[in-house]
């Protein structure tokens, strides 16, 4: 089975209560030269995180569209089937733990 958990969510949470799911990085020069692009990038990530937290169906669709396995290059990997029940459980755990970066990871 391709989809596997090394540890259950309940066992991971005490070890790593802040679990970043996305990291944005730009060079210092880019940040100084293109501050508006940086603001838009952060705003886009925050809006996406808020949508994923607020809308379980959007979360399911994101999982369907983006969860892949077996390769380092995601575009070359086959999708991994995740049942609605598995997806809903993951979503519920993430929401309860406050894992979505709805305020840019500041809460």
CORJOSUL-V400481 format. One line per field, one symbol per residue. burial: 1 if it has 24 or more other C-alpha atoms within 12 Angstrom, else 0. A space follows every 10 residues. Layout:
burial = ???
This chain:
burial = 0000000000 0000000000 0000000000 0000000000 0100110111 1110010011 0010001000 0000000000 0100001001 1101000111 1101000
